[in-house]
Amino acid sequence: MKVKQISVFLENKSGRLNAVTNLLAENGVNIRALSIADTSAFGILRLIVNDPDLAYKILRQASFTVSITEVIGVEMPDEPGGLAKVMKILDNCSINIEYLYAFISSTKGKAMVIFRVENIDDAIECLQKEGIRIVEGEILYKM
Amino acid sequence: MYWNEKYECLPREELKALQLERLKQTVERCFYNVPHYRKAMQELNVEPDDIQSLSDLSKLPFTVKTDLRDNYPYGMFAVPLSEVVRIHSSSGTTGKPTVVGYTRNDLNTWSELMARSLTCGGAAKGDVIHNAYGYGLFTGGLGVHYGAERLGASVIPISGGNTKRQIMIMKDYGSTVLTCTPSYALFLAEVMREMGYKKEDFRLKCGIFGAEPWSDNMREEIENKLGIMALDIYGLSEIIGPGVAMECPEKQGLHIWEDHFIAEIIDPETGEVLPPGSQGELVITSLTKEALPMLRYRTRDITMLIDEPCACGRTHQRLFRFSGRSDDMLIIRGVNVFPSQIESVLLEIGETEPHYQLIVDREGTMDNLEVWVEVSAEKFSDEVKMLENLKRTIRAAIESTLGISVEVKLVEPKTIPRSEGKAKRVIDKRHI
């Protein structure tokens, strides 16, 4: 049910993001979704890729500070209120969200949101009970 | 102007005779009252009777800062605690701080030497001395304070901080002498200007600055901005505090008060005593201290001794203005900082790689210390708040250890250069 997300620590200086994307390109890693959390001094790049284990390995070898974080991919209708409904369900279950980022799914009419929550198993159970589709990692990587 | 013309201008032969007499007493006091000294002397097969001339000084063992720490807190005292009327202490370097004590006579000596130093720097009875050295365990504030009172000047014990209030007081109370670190003097000058004051609005005539190394360029800047004569004072708590040596208006070095201290210059690598005029590490032996006598204390300060007569008439040798340290100690805003202190803080927290780099810079007039730390892959959290927390934790721990504020910057692994052998821990961008 869970999705492996690659997180990379980046100093806030020019060329760092380029270094990561270049390395991934050279090794044939395809980026599915990404987001960056930035502060004045550093940023954290978060990636969903086609092959997270490979991406982790090559980034690690290149001395990046990298970790694999478990997140969940939630599918929802690509229409007004799609995300709102999911948020309401999570709120009712008192699930605390660390961060999220969205992208449009290749399935027509569907949107995909990546959630990082405090208690991932509770969140999955809560969403599934309400009939929300959680997209497996293996499916997401190949989308 | 002299404070004690007889001793400040004592002919060198008489001065040397006095030194020898006092050295013998000091060695005896150390040997019989301080187990550490007795042991160190016995290891070198030296007894008090072996000291028959000043050149015998080199037979005595060196004393280093760690000796004080190993005998923490009072083990190096040569008198019972009941004779000690004052205790000062370092800000606490790696591990234990160093503790220094004073008998009533020691305080008297210190006050005399400070009165002598203040006079040498241009202060006199009738002056208003604005003392912005920190009061407390640090010897700067109280050292100047007692000297100023001995001198009969009016001392304002303003201590550090609250710069605008300092300036108001300096202006309204008519301060004529400023005592603080040279970087704070420059900072005061800057804030005065921001507040719309000109140097003519103040009655300042001279400044006695120390506790950190400063260049002639910086002197010129202070003198121009404040319209004063700026002179250098030297001291260290292990010896007595400020007032060990003082620059005279000739500005050709700092007179070390030789009736109370013997200065040697050694090769910091071999410990060999170097001839006059050579650059090396300053080693000081106290001659009159009762509570904490010091035999050949290695100051780690790099300088040279000038034994030519000075135009001011004082016969005491001069120390060339200081050019650096033989260890890696930094002086930041007057506070002694050892890179190893920061290393031990990082190891204690254990959330980062042990690699770090210290970037010291001077923004305007204030020293800035930035600590670069490598984020560890094992402990890396992908949440911003965790990293911000880590930064805060490191900053708070370093600040409470060093007693000065720092900036912490998290950097990527392997970005801090690893050099062969001794790591390049410090990048000092200050031009001092």
Interface residues (C-beta under 8 A of the other chain):
Chain A: Q5 S7 F9 L10 E11 R16 A37 T39 A41 F42 I44 R46 R60 S63 F64 T65 V66 S67 T69 E98 Y99 R116
Chain B: V375 S376 A377 F380 S381 D382 E383 V384 L387 E388 K409 L410 V411 E412 P413 K414 T415
